[in-house]
């Protein structure tokens, strides 16, 4: 791998989108339309991804190193803070619920205990005019929802989503130059392999 400064990517800004489970995932970088909803301002730390791997080592009497490693689980999580305290953020944070009232004051009531709210999620990172779009067909809010009412800061809804199993894999769609270079290299490698096979035949 050569040193290539144009492949150094900075997510200067971006957006988080959610939609009901089963919504078709994007196949390009076009602007998303309903039922996709932009969750609004995200905290200055942006979006954090964790791709974990749980494994179990099988050890043998005759060896000091494992003789086999079993992959038992590959959990993936997405974390961010919502800064906008509004209808959309509350419905996402509390896994649904209902608003009532046609004029202020309005009332929010949470869903029944144990309610599950599975969503589709897209996260766009922007580096200037370039975009890298993470697409997750199924995610679910997990862990604790924490926030505080402070005189010195905004109300921040800290949220963690777990990626759920889906018939469609999660994906990244991008026009970053590093993606094109990798594709070109793979194509060249494939072409070279084909040529070698042909000569060998």
URWO-V610880 format. One record per backbone hydrogen bond with DSSP energy under -1.0 kcal/mol. NH is the residue of the N-H (numbers start at 1). CO is the residue of the C=O. Records with the same first field share a line. If there is no record, write none. Layout:
NH = CO ; CO
This chain:
7 = 4
8 = 5
12 = 10 ; 126
13 = 126
15 = 124
17 = 122
18 = 37
19 = 120
23 = 20
36 = 33
37 = 18
39 = 16
43 = 81
46 = 43
48 = 79
50 = 77
52 = 75
54 = 73
56 = 70
58 = 68
63 = 60
67 = 58
68 = 58
70 = 56
72 = 54
73 = 54
77 = 50
78 = 161
79 = 48
80 = 159
82 = 157
83 = 41
86 = 84
90 = 86
91 = 87
92 = 88
93 = 89
94 = 90
96 = 91
98 = 109
100 = 107
107 = 100
109 = 98
115 = 112
119 = 139
120 = 19
121 = 136
122 = 17
123 = 134
124 = 15
125 = 132
126 = 13
127 = 130
130 = 127
132 = 125
133 = 173
134 = 123
135 = 171
136 = 121
139 = 119
140 = 162
142 = 160
146 = 158
157 = 82
158 = 146 ; 156
159 = 80
161 = 78
162 = 140
163 = 76
164 = 138
171 = 135
173 = 133
175 = 131
179 = 176
180 = 176
181 = 177
182 = 178
183 = 179
184 = 180
185 = 181
186 = 182
187 = 183
188 = 184
189 = 185
190 = 186
191 = 187
192 = 188
193 = 189
194 = 190
195 = 191
196 = 192
197 = 193
198 = 194
199 = 195
200 = 196
201 = 197
